[in-house]
Amino acid sequence: MIASAAAKCCPVRSLSPAVLLASPIRWDRIGRMMILAVCVLIALLYVRPLFAIWSARGEAVVRQQQVSKLAAEHKLLTERVNALKNPAALEREARRLGMVKPGEQAYVIKGLPSGP
């Protein structure tokens, strides 16, 4: 009884295939465009992280070159410190800088040629 009352109240219309084919909205194209839009959006969301990774790699190469340069400089300075621990080398360096021992007299000679 209830089913027959609902059928009388709201009749279900079945659409003919001709009406479905004549529909002005092309749902297949809209679906394709939505899928394309989602794919483009996903690709755009990947652009910034990929750019960050690429620039980080370039910066890592530069930093690695700086590290190797500083390591070579550190090695030279360590060798110089070890060489200056020797008292004779320390005295030679001090005399090169113009220092004299207590009790010595320093002389300045002017007019010498500037090279060998």
Buried (B, 14 or more C-beta within 10 A) or exposed (E): EEEEEEEEEEEEEEEEEEEEEEEEEEEEEEEEEEEEEEEEEEEEEEEEEEEEEEEEEEEEEEEEEEEEEEEEEEEEEEEEEEEEEEEEEEEEEEEEEEEEEEEEEEEEEEEEEEEE
